[in-house]
C-alpha cells in the first residue's frame, strides 16, 4: 500500500511539473505573428479559415500573394513572429499584399465547426483553397493570386494549378515533394505508422522547445539543418509553428510515401501526372540537406512541369551561406539574404504594378516550354539578420 501511495504521489508531482514546464515555456517563447489583420474565409463545409494579411508598404503590386504552409505547421512558418525571418513581411515591404493561410485545424483555423469530421489532403485543395481564393477576391478584387507554398503547401499549389488553373497566376514551390524515395529516411519513419503519425506534435514540440538547437537528433535532421538556424529562432519555431497532423492527412501522405505516388485518396486523380498539363510559370526551390524534399525530388517535379519554369538549389557551392535543409529554407540564419530575394525577384517578374505596367502574370501565365535552372547570386554579406530584424521587434 505504501509503495502504491508513493508511486501515485511521484506520478502526481511529475504531472504537475510537466504541466508547469509546458505552460512556462509556451508563454516564455510565445512570439505572435505581426500581420496587419486576419481575413476570414468560409468553406463549403462550415470551417472559418484564417488568412493573416499584410498590406503593401511600397507601391502596390498585383496580383496578391497567397502563402500556404506545410504539414504539421501553421502560417507562422511563412510569416514568423520573429520579424526579420518573415517571408510575408519581406514581400509586403516590396509592394505585395500578402495572405498567409492557416489550413483547417491549424493555427487560427484550429476551431472546428460542429460535427466536423476528419479530413485529408484532398479536402485542403477542394474546400480550403477555393474558400481562400474567394476571400482574397473579396478583399482585393483580384481573381488570381501568386502562390508561394512550402513543403505540403507547395504540393497543394501544384495541385491547385490543376484544379483551379484560372485562379493561380504563378507558383513558387519551396521544397515540395511529389515523388518519394522508397529507401529514404522519410519512408523509414512513415513505416513506423501510428507511432510517428504526428498526433501529439504540438505538445511535444513545446515541451522540447527550450532545448532546441542544443542536440541534433537524426529525426530532427530530416526536417532541417539545425546548424543553419539561430537557436532563438529554432526555439520559437518549435513553440509557435508546430501543429498536430490530422489522421486522414497522415494516411493519405503515408500512401504517397510508401507507394511513391501523389494522387487523390480515391485514386481517381494522379496529381503527379497532372503537372505536365500545368501552364502557369513556376519557381522550384530546394536544399541539399533536405531529406523530405531532396534536390533530386524537387528536380523531378520541375522536369514534369508543363509551363515556364526555373529551379534553384541553395547550397555553398552556388554561393550561398550554407547547405540548406527543409525548414531553414524559410527560417535559416541567412535565408532572408539567400532565399527571400530569389522569391521576391521572381514574383516581381511575374506581377504588375497597380497601374498595369509589367504585367507578366497576365501575359505569360499560359506560356509553356521555356526552362531554366539558375544559381542564386553570392551573398553580399556573410552574416544573417539579427533575430527580430527591425528595431523594436526583437525576441523577448
C-alpha positions as CSV (number, residue, x, y, z in Angstrom):
1,X,0.0,0.0,0.0
2,X,2.8,2.4,0.9
3,X,4.5,1.7,-2.4
4,X,1.3,2.4,-4.3
5,X,0.9,5.7,-2.5
6,X,4.5,6.6,-3.2
7,X,4.1,5.8,-6.9
8,X,0.9,7.9,-7.1
9,X,2.5,10.8,-5.3
10,X,5.5,10.7,-7.6
11,X,3.3,10.5,-10.6
12,X,1.3,13.5,-9.5
13,X,4.4,15.5,-8.8
14,X,5.8,14.6,-12.3
15,X,2.5,15.6,-13.9
16,X,2.4,18.9,-12.1
17,X,6.0,19.6,-13.1
18,X,5.3,18.7,-16.7
19,X,2.2,21.0,-16.9
20,X,4.2,23.8,-15.3
21,X,7.1,23.3,-17.7
22,X,4.7,23.3,-20.7
23,X,2.9,26.4,-19.5
24,X,6.1,28.4,-18.6
25,X,7.9,27.7,-21.9
26,X,4.8,28.2,-24.1
27,X,4.5,31.6,-22.5
28,X,8.2,32.4,-22.5
29,X,8.7,31.5,-26.1
30,X,5.5,32.9,-27.5
31,X,6.2,35.1,-30.5
32,X,2.9,36.1,-32.2
33,X,2.7,37.0,-35.9
34,X,2.8,40.7,-36.5
35,X,0.4,40.8,-39.5
36,X,-2.0,43.7,-40.1
37,X,-5.2,41.7,-39.5
38,X,-6.9,38.4,-40.1
39,X,-9.3,37.9,-43.0
40,X,-11.8,35.0,-42.6
41,X,-12.6,32.5,-45.4
42,X,-15.8,30.4,-45.1
43,X,-15.5,26.9,-46.5
44,X,-18.5,25.0,-48.0
45,X,-18.5,22.7,-45.0
46,X,-18.5,25.3,-42.3
47,X,-14.9,26.0,-41.4
48,X,-13.8,29.6,-40.9
49,X,-10.3,29.8,-42.1
50,X,-7.8,32.5,-41.1
51,X,-5.8,34.4,-43.6
52,X,-3.3,36.7,-42.0
53,X,-2.8,39.6,-44.3
54,X,-0.1,42.2,-44.6
55,X,-0.7,45.4,-46.5
56,X,1.9,46.6,-49.1
57,X,4.5,49.0,-47.7
58,X,5.6,50.2,-51.1
59,X,4.0,50.8,-54.5
60,X,1.4,48.0,-54.7
61,X,2.0,45.0,-57.0
62,X,-0.7,42.8,-58.4
63,X,-1.8,40.0,-58.1
64,X,-1.7,39.4,-54.4
65,X,0.4,36.6,-52.9
66,X,-1.2,33.6,-51.1
67,X,1.3,31.8,-48.8
68,X,0.5,28.3,-47.8
69,X,2.3,26.3,-45.0
70,X,3.3,22.7,-45.0
71,X,2.5,19.6,-42.9
72,X,2.3,19.8,-39.1
73,X,2.9,23.6,-39.0
74,X,0.8,26.7,-39.3
75,X,1.2,30.0,-41.1
76,X,3.9,31.2,-38.6
77,X,6.4,29.3,-40.8
78,X,5.9,31.8,-43.6
79,X,5.1,34.8,-41.5
80,X,7.2,34.3,-38.4
81,X,6.7,36.5,-35.3
82,X,10.5,36.8,-35.4
83,X,10.1,39.7,-37.9
84,X,13.4,39.5,-39.6
85,X,12.5,36.0,-40.6
86,X,9.1,36.6,-42.1
87,X,8.9,35.9,-45.8
88,X,5.4,37.6,-45.9
89,X,6.8,40.8,-44.3
90,X,9.7,40.8,-46.8
91,X,7.2,40.6,-49.7
92,X,4.9,43.3,-48.2
93,X,7.8,45.7,-47.8
94,X,8.3,45.4,-51.6
95,X,4.7,46.2,-52.5
96,X,2.8,42.8,-52.3
97,X,-0.4,42.4,-50.5
98,X,0.1,39.0,-48.8
99,X,-2.3,36.5,-47.4
100,X,-0.9,33.7,-45.2
101,X,-3.4,30.9,-44.9
102,X,-3.9,28.6,-41.9
103,X,-5.4,25.4,-43.3
104,X,-8.2,23.9,-41.3
105,X,-7.2,22.5,-37.9
106,X,-4.0,24.7,-37.8
107,X,-3.2,28.0,-36.1
108,X,-6.1,30.5,-36.1
109,X,-8.1,28.0,-38.1
110,X,-8.0,25.4,-35.4
111,X,-11.6,25.8,-34.2
112,X,-13.8,23.2,-35.9
113,X,-17.5,23.6,-36.7
114,X,-19.9,21.3,-35.0
115,X,-19.9,17.8,-36.2
116,X,-16.8,18.3,-38.2
117,X,-15.2,15.0,-39.3
118,X,-11.7,14.1,-40.2
119,X,-10.2,15.3,-43.5
120,X,-7.4,14.5,-45.9
121,X,-5.2,16.4,-48.3
122,X,-7.9,16.4,-51.0
123,X,-10.1,18.5,-48.7
124,X,-7.4,21.2,-48.5
125,X,-7.4,21.7,-52.2
126,X,-11.1,21.2,-52.9
127,X,-12.6,23.1,-50.0
128,X,-10.0,25.3,-48.2
129,X,-8.2,26.6,-51.3
130,X,-11.4,27.8,-53.1
131,X,-12.6,29.5,-49.8
132,X,-9.2,31.3,-49.5
133,X,-9.3,32.4,-53.1
134,X,-12.8,33.8,-52.8
135,X,-11.8,35.7,-49.6
136,X,-8.8,37.2,-51.4
137,X,-11.0,38.2,-54.4
138,X,-13.5,39.8,-52.0
139,X,-10.7,41.8,-50.3
140,X,-8.7,42.9,-53.3
141,X,-10.9,42.5,-56.4
142,X,-8.3,40.2,-57.9
143,X,-9.4,36.9,-59.5
144,X,-5.9,35.4,-59.4
145,X,-3.1,35.0,-56.9
146,X,0.6,34.3,-57.0
147,X,1.0,31.2,-54.8
148,X,4.0,30.7,-52.5
149,X,3.9,27.3,-50.8
150,X,6.4,25.4,-48.6
151,X,6.5,21.6,-48.4
152,X,2.9,20.3,-48.4
153,X,1.8,23.9,-49.2
154,X,4.0,23.7,-52.3
155,X,2.3,20.4,-53.3
156,X,-1.1,22.0,-52.7
157,X,0.0,24.7,-55.0
158,X,0.9,22.3,-57.7
159,X,-2.4,20.5,-57.4
160,X,-4.3,23.8,-57.2
161,X,-2.7,24.8,-60.5
162,X,-4.5,21.8,-62.0
163,X,-7.8,22.1,-60.1
164,X,-8.1,25.9,-60.1
165,X,-6.0,26.8,-63.1
166,X,-7.7,30.1,-63.8
167,X,-7.2,31.4,-60.3
168,X,-3.4,30.8,-60.0
169,X,-1.2,33.2,-61.9
170,X,2.1,31.6,-60.9
171,X,3.7,29.3,-58.3
172,X,6.7,29.4,-56.0
173,X,7.2,25.8,-54.8
174,X,9.6,25.7,-51.9
175,X,10.7,22.1,-51.1
176,X,7.6,20.5,-52.4
177,X,7.8,16.7,-53.0
178,X,5.5,14.8,-55.4
179,X,7.8,11.8,-55.6
180,X,9.4,9.7,-52.9
181,X,12.5,7.6,-52.4
182,X,11.3,4.1,-51.2
183,X,14.7,3.6,-49.4
184,X,14.9,7.1,-47.9
185,X,14.7,8.4,-44.4
186,X,11.1,9.6,-44.7
187,X,9.9,6.2,-45.8
188,X,11.7,4.6,-42.9
189,X,9.9,6.8,-40.4
190,X,6.5,6.6,-42.0
191,X,6.8,2.8,-41.8
192,X,6.5,3.1,-38.0
193,X,2.9,4.1,-38.6
194,X,0.9,5.3,-35.7
195,X,4.0,5.8,-33.5
196,X,5.1,8.7,-35.7
197,X,1.8,9.9,-37.2
198,X,2.2,13.3,-35.6
199,X,-1.0,13.4,-33.4
200,X,1.0,14.8,-30.5
201,X,3.4,17.0,-32.4
202,X,2.2,20.3,-31.0
203,X,2.5,19.3,-27.3
204,X,5.9,17.5,-27.8
205,X,7.4,20.4,-29.7
206,X,6.5,22.9,-27.0
207,X,7.9,20.5,-24.3
208,X,11.3,20.2,-26.0
209,X,11.5,23.8,-27.4
210,X,13.8,25.0,-24.6
211,X,16.5,22.6,-25.8
212,X,16.1,23.1,-29.5
213,X,19.5,23.5,-31.1
214,X,21.4,22.0,-28.1
215,X,21.1,18.5,-29.5
216,X,20.8,17.3,-33.1
217,X,18.9,14.0,-33.2
218,X,18.7,12.2,-36.5
219,X,14.9,12.5,-36.7
220,X,15.2,16.3,-36.4
221,X,17.8,16.4,-39.2
222,X,15.2,15.1,-41.6
223,X,13.3,18.4,-41.1
224,X,16.1,20.9,-41.1
225,X,19.8,21.7,-40.9
226,X,19.7,22.9,-37.3
227,X,23.3,24.2,-37.6
228,X,21.9,26.7,-40.1
229,X,19.4,28.2,-37.7
230,X,19.9,30.6,-34.8
231,X,18.9,28.9,-31.6
232,X,16.4,31.6,-30.5
233,X,14.6,31.3,-33.9
234,X,14.7,27.5,-33.7
235,X,13.2,27.6,-30.2
236,X,10.4,29.9,-31.2
237,X,9.7,27.8,-34.3
238,X,9.1,24.8,-32.1
239,X,6.9,26.7,-29.7
240,X,4.8,28.7,-32.2
241,X,4.6,26.9,-35.5
242,X,4.2,23.2,-34.9
243,X,0.8,21.5,-35.2
244,X,-0.6,18.0,-34.9
245,X,-1.0,16.0,-38.1
246,X,-4.7,15.2,-38.9
247,X,-5.1,11.5,-39.1
248,X,-6.7,11.5,-42.6
249,X,-3.9,13.6,-43.9
250,X,-1.3,11.3,-42.4
251,X,-2.9,8.3,-44.0
252,X,-3.0,9.8,-47.5
253,X,0.6,11.0,-47.3
254,X,1.7,7.6,-46.0
255,X,0.1,6.1,-49.1
256,X,2.1,8.5,-51.2
257,X,5.4,7.9,-49.5
258,X,5.1,4.1,-49.2
259,X,3.9,3.6,-52.8
260,X,5.8,6.5,-54.4
261,X,2.6,8.1,-55.7
262,X,0.9,11.5,-55.5
263,X,-2.8,11.0,-56.0
264,X,-6.3,11.7,-54.7
265,X,-7.4,9.5,-51.8
266,X,-9.8,7.6,-54.0
267,X,-7.1,7.0,-56.7
268,X,-9.0,8.7,-59.5
269,X,-6.7,11.7,-59.9
270,X,-2.9,11.4,-60.4
271,X,-1.6,14.7,-59.2
272,X,1.9,14.0,-60.3
273,X,0.9,13.1,-63.9
274,X,-1.2,16.3,-63.9
275,X,1.9,18.5,-63.6
276,X,2.5,18.2,-67.4
277,X,-0.7,20.0,-68.1
278,X,0.1,23.0,-65.9
279,X,0.9,26.2,-67.9
280,X,1.5,28.6,-65.0
281,X,5.1,29.9,-64.6
282,X,6.8,28.2,-61.6
283,X,9.8,28.6,-59.5
284,X,11.1,25.5,-57.7
285,X,13.5,25.8,-54.7
286,X,15.5,23.0,-53.0
287,X,18.3,22.5,-50.4
288,X,20.9,19.7,-50.5
289,X,20.3,18.8,-46.8
290,X,16.6,18.5,-47.2
291,X,15.6,14.8,-46.6
292,X,11.9,15.5,-47.1
293,X,12.2,17.0,-50.5
294,X,15.8,16.4,-51.7
295,X,17.0,18.3,-54.7
296,X,16.5,15.2,-56.9
297,X,12.9,15.0,-55.9
298,X,12.3,18.7,-56.5
299,X,14.1,18.4,-59.8
300,X,11.6,15.7,-60.9
301,X,8.7,18.0,-60.2
302,X,10.5,20.7,-62.1
303,X,11.1,18.4,-65.1
304,X,7.4,17.3,-65.2
305,X,6.0,20.9,-65.0
306,X,4.4,21.9,-68.3
307,X,4.8,25.7,-68.0
308,X,7.7,28.2,-67.9
309,X,9.9,27.0,-65.0
310,X,13.1,27.7,-63.1
311,X,15.0,25.7,-60.5
312,X,17.3,27.0,-57.7
313,X,19.3,24.9,-55.2
314,X,20.6,26.7,-52.1
315,X,24.0,25.5,-51.2
316,X,27.5,26.7,-50.5
317,X,28.7,25.6,-54.0
318,X,26.2,28.1,-55.5
319,X,27.5,31.0,-53.4
320,X,25.0,30.7,-50.5
321,X,25.9,30.9,-46.9
322,X,25.1,27.3,-46.1
323,X,23.7,24.0,-47.5
324,X,20.0,24.4,-46.7
325,X,17.6,21.8,-45.3
326,X,13.8,21.8,-45.3
327,X,12.7,24.3,-42.7
328,X,15.8,26.5,-42.9
329,X,14.9,27.4,-46.5
330,X,12.4,29.8,-44.7
331,X,14.0,30.3,-41.3
332,X,17.7,29.6,-41.7
333,X,20.3,32.1,-40.4
334,X,20.8,33.7,-43.8
335,X,17.5,32.8,-45.5
336,X,16.5,36.5,-45.6
337,X,19.6,37.1,-47.6
338,X,19.8,33.9,-49.7
339,X,16.3,32.8,-50.3
340,X,13.9,35.7,-49.9
341,X,15.5,37.8,-52.6
342,X,15.2,35.0,-55.1
343,X,11.5,34.6,-54.3
344,X,10.9,38.3,-54.4
345,X,12.7,38.8,-57.8
346,X,10.7,36.0,-59.4
347,X,7.4,37.4,-58.0
348,X,8.3,40.9,-59.3
349,X,9.0,39.4,-62.7
350,X,5.6,37.8,-62.8
351,X,3.5,40.6,-61.4
352,X,2.5,44.2,-62.4
353,X,2.2,47.5,-60.6
354,X,-1.3,48.6,-59.7
355,X,-1.5,50.7,-62.9
356,X,-0.9,47.6,-65.1
357,X,2.8,48.0,-66.1
358,X,5.0,45.0,-66.3
359,X,2.1,42.5,-66.4
360,X,3.8,39.1,-66.8
361,X,1.4,37.4,-64.5
362,X,-1.4,38.0,-67.0
363,X,0.6,37.8,-70.2
364,X,2.7,34.8,-69.6
365,X,0.8,32.5,-67.2
366,X,-0.3,30.4,-70.1
367,X,3.1,30.2,-71.9
368,X,5.0,27.0,-71.6
369,X,8.1,25.4,-72.8
370,X,10.8,27.8,-71.5
371,X,13.0,26.1,-69.0
372,X,15.8,27.3,-66.8
373,X,18.0,26.3,-63.8
374,X,19.6,29.3,-62.1
375,X,22.2,29.6,-59.4
376,X,21.5,32.1,-56.6
377,X,23.7,35.1,-56.5
378,X,26.6,35.2,-54.0
379,X,25.8,36.9,-50.7
380,X,26.9,40.5,-50.4
381,X,27.1,40.0,-46.6
382,X,28.0,36.8,-44.7
383,X,26.1,37.5,-41.5
384,X,22.3,36.9,-41.3
385,X,19.8,39.4,-39.9
386,X,19.5,39.9,-36.2
387,X,16.8,38.0,-34.6
388,X,13.8,40.2,-34.8
389,X,15.0,42.2,-37.8
390,X,13.6,45.6,-37.4
391,X,14.3,47.8,-34.4
392,X,12.0,47.1,-31.5
393,X,10.8,43.8,-32.9
394,X,13.4,41.5,-31.3
395,X,12.8,38.3,-29.5
396,X,11.7,38.7,-25.9
